[in-house]
C-alpha cells in the first residue's frame, strides 16, 4: 500500500496568508512526480498554529525521488529568496494500512 508523508509546519498567524500564497504559486508541480497519489494543504481551524502538508505516494522511493528532484528544489526557492514563513517543521512518516473512499 501507499506511504504518507506529512510535513507539520508551525506558522505564526501573521504569516499564514504568505504560506498559503507560496503553496498556491507552486500548485500542480508535485502531481507530475512519478508515484504521486495525493496532496492536501490543511489549515488549522482551532487555536493551533500548525499547518499540515499531506502527501501520499506509491512508495518511499517515489517520495525520496521527489524530495531530491529539481522540481522540489524549485518549489521551495521562496524559502531561500524570501526567507522562511515557519518557525519550525517536522516530517511525519506513515504507511497506509487501511484505505476507504466514498462511492
N, C-alpha and C positions, 0 to 999 in steps of 0.2 A: 504494500500500500504506500501511499504518499508520505512525504515528510512535510512538516510545518515549521517555519521559522518566523518568530515574532520578535520584532525589534520594539522594545518598550522604551519610549523616548520621553524624558522629563522636559517639559516645555513651560516656561513661565507664561502666565495668562497673557501678558502684553506681547508675546512673540508667537502666539498660536496662529494668528492670521498669516504671518510670514511663513510658518511651517506649511500650512495648507497651500499657500501660493506656490511655494517651491515644489511641492508634490504635484500640483496641477500642471506646472510648467514642464514636467518630465513625464507626464501621463502617457501610457502606451508603450514605453520602452521595454519594461520588464516582460510584457506579454509576448514579445518577439523572441525571448530566450528559449532555447530547447529545454524541454522538461517542465516549463512553467505551467501551472494549473490555475492559480487564483491569486488575487491581490485585493486587500482592503486596507484603507487608512481609517482607523477608528478614533473618533474624537470623544473625549470623556464628557459625560453628561451629569456627573456629580462633582464633588469638590476635588477630585484628583487633578493632577497636572501632568498626567502621563498619557500620551498618545500611543496607540499600538499600530504597528505596521505588520499586517498579517500577509504572509505569502505561503503558498502551497506548491510543492514540487514533486515531480515523479521520483526523484532520488536525491540523496545527499550530494552526489557528484554533480547533478544538474544545478543545485543551489550554489555549490562551490565554483562551478564554471561561471555562473552569472556574477557572483561576488568578485571574481578576478577579471571580469571582462572589461574592455574599453567602454562599453555602454554603461556599465555600473559606475565606473570612474567618472564618465561624462555626466551622469545623472546626479552625482554628488559634488560637482565642481563648485556650486554656490557655497558649500561649506568652506572651501578653500579661498574663494574670491570675496565672499561677502561675510564670512565669519559664521560660527555655529549659531543655530537657533535654540538648541537644547542645552541643558545643564549637564546631562548625563544620559547614557543609554545602556541597555543590556539586551543581548541576544538570547532569546529563549528557543530551545530546540525540542521538537516533539515528533513522534511517529504517530500516524493516524492508525488507530486500531479498530475503529468503527466509524462509519460514514452513512448518513441518510440525507436524502433530498426530497423535496415535495414533488408530487407528480406533475 
